[in-house]
């Protein structure tokens, strides 16, 4: 079962920063690695799905001319808007996966710590939707926690393996890496949409 928006209402009701995005050295290092993995210095139009309170959004924004950042939680979006108030290229929208992504095309789609909230069937629909919005030659970057979380429908590894099954069917795999261990770790996989860049 895909986790419903009410799950995140409860999480953000208990804490303004439930995953310690603002304060965790682990998160800071992961964000730095995420940005370093991007193959282009700048993207014309980017999409960040599951932006939460906007910590990564604020760091990604200088690499984009337009950045659409989405989340399912109003409280998280309010904090993200406040954080990014001085970044006019950033636009926030309340949207959820798998069926409510903004219209493309995008030359970058970033999915960080979001896809394991989906059931396997919803994950496949979400990947279809992302690919439909990704420009030929565009970048798709997935970053997910790899230890098992009992609440989550899937693991980070399962999510990335599903994306890797799309290689040769719309995607090229450019790079993959793992960091940390079975108690605190993440996986990063970089893809490119097949077809010539426009």
C-alpha positions in Angstrom: 0.0 0.0 0.0 1.2 3.5 -0.8 1.5 5.7 2.2 -1.4 8.3 2.3 -1.0 12.0 2.8 -2.4 11.6 6.4 0.8 9.7 7.2 2.8 12.8 6.5 0.3 15.0 8.3 1.1 12.9 11.4 4.8 13.1 10.9 4.9 16.8 10.4 2.4 17.3 13.2 5.0 15.7 15.6 8.0 17.7 14.4 8.8 20.7 12.1 11.9 18.8 10.8 11.1 15.1 11.4 14.1 13.8 9.5 16.6 16.4 10.8 17.3 17.8 7.3 18.4 21.1 8.8 20.8 19.7 11.4 22.0 16.2 10.5 25.6 15.9 9.3 24.5 12.8 7.4 21.9 14.7 5.5 24.3 17.6 4.8 26.9 15.1 3.3 24.2 13.4 1.3 23.0 16.7 -0.2 26.5 17.7 -1.1 27.0 14.3 -2.9 23.6 14.6 -4.6 24.5 18.0 -6.1 28.0 16.9 -7.0 26.5 14.0 -9.0 24.6 16.2 -11.3 26.4 16.2 -14.7 25.5 19.7 -15.8 26.3 23.0 -14.2 22.8 24.4 -14.9 19.4 23.1 -15.8 16.7 25.1 -17.6 13.7 23.5 -15.9 14.0 21.1 -13.0 11.5 19.1 -10.9 12.1 18.0 -7.3 9.5 15.6 -6.1 9.0 15.4 -2.3 10.8 18.6 -1.4 9.7 18.5 2.3 10.9 21.7 4.1 13.1 22.8 1.2 16.6 22.3 2.6 17.8 20.5 -0.6 15.6 22.8 -2.7 17.4 25.9 -1.6 20.8 24.2 -2.5 19.6 23.0 -5.9 18.0 26.2 -6.9 21.2 28.0 -8.0 21.8 25.2 -10.5 18.4 25.9 -12.2 16.7 28.6 -14.2 13.3 27.3 -13.1 12.7 24.7 -10.3 9.3 23.2 -9.6 9.3 21.6 -6.1 6.4 19.5 -4.9 5.2 17.8 -1.7 2.0 16.3 -0.4 2.1 18.2 3.0 1.0 21.8 3.4 3.0 22.4 6.6 6.2 21.2 4.9 5.5 23.4 1.8 4.9 26.4 4.0 8.3 26.0 5.6 9.9 25.4 2.2 8.4 28.5 0.7 9.7 30.6 3.6 13.2 29.1 3.2 13.3 29.8 -0.5 11.5 33.2 -0.4 14.6 34.9 -1.9 14.8 32.4 -4.8 12.4 33.6 -7.5 13.1 30.7 -9.8 11.5 28.2 -7.3 7.8 27.4 -7.5 6.1 25.1 -5.0 3.1 23.0 -5.7 1.1 20.6 -3.5 1.1 17.4 -5.5 1.6 13.6 -5.0 2.7 10.5 -6.7 2.0 8.6 -8.8 -0.6 10.5 -10.8 -0.2 14.2 -10.0 3.1 15.4 -11.4 3.3 18.9 -13.0 3.4 19.0 -16.8 6.8 18.7 -18.4 9.1 18.8 -20.0 11.9 18.9 -17.5 15.6 18.5 -18.2 16.2 17.4 -14.6 14.0 15.3 -12.3 15.2 14.7 -8.7 13.6 12.0 -6.6 15.3 12.0 -3.2 13.9 10.0 -0.3 10.4 9.7 -1.8 9.8 6.6 -4.0 9.9 4.0 -1.2 6.6 5.4 0.1 4.9 3.9 -3.0 3.5 0.4 -3.5 5.3 -1.5 -6.3 2.3 -0.8 -8.7 2.3 2.9 -7.9 6.1 3.0 -8.3 5.8 1.7 -11.9 3.1 4.3 -12.6 5.3 7.0 -11.1 8.3 6.0 -13.2 6.1 6.1 -16.3 5.0 9.6 -15.4 8.5 10.8 -14.7 9.8 9.5 -18.0 6.9 11.0 -19.9 8.0 14.4 -18.5 11.7 14.1 -18.9 13.3 15.8 -21.9 15.4 13.6 -24.3 18.9 13.8 -22.9 17.5 14.9 -19.6 18.9 13.9 -16.2 17.0 11.7 -13.7 18.6 11.4 -10.2 17.4 9.0 -7.6 18.7 9.1 -4.0 17.2 6.9 -1.3 17.9 5.5 2.2 18.8 1.8 2.0 18.1 0.4 5.5 14.7 -1.2 5.9 12.0 1.0 7.6 9.0 -1.0 8.8 6.5 1.7 7.8 7.6 2.0 4.2 6.1 -0.2 1.5 9.5 -0.7 -0.2 13.2 -0.4 0.4 15.5 2.1 -1.4 17.2 -0.8 -3.1 13.9 -2.1 -4.5 13.1 1.4 -5.8 16.4 1.7 -7.6 16.2 -1.8 -9.0 12.9 -0.9 -10.5 14.4 2.1 -12.2 17.3 0.1 -13.5 14.9 -2.3 -15.2 14.0 0.8 -17.4 17.5 0.9 -18.8 17.2 0.3 -22.5 13.5 1.2 -22.4 13.7 4.9 -22.1 16.7 5.3 -19.8 20.5 5.1 -19.8 22.3 4.4 -16.5 25.2 6.8 -16.1 26.4 6.2 -12.6 25.6 4.5 -9.3 27.1 4.6 -5.8 26.4 3.6 -2.3 27.3 5.3 1.0 27.1 4.3 4.6 26.1 0.9 5.9 23.0 -1.2 6.9 22.2 1.2 9.8 22.7 4.6 8.1 23.2 4.6 4.3 21.9 5.6 1.0 22.1 4.7 -2.7 22.4 7.2 -5.6 21.7 6.3 -9.2 22.0 8.7 -12.1 20.1 8.2 -15.4 19.7 10.0 -18.7 16.6 10.0 -20.9 17.2 8.2 -24.2 17.2 10.4 -27.3 19.1 13.5 -28.4 19.1 16.5 -26.1 16.9 19.3 -27.4 
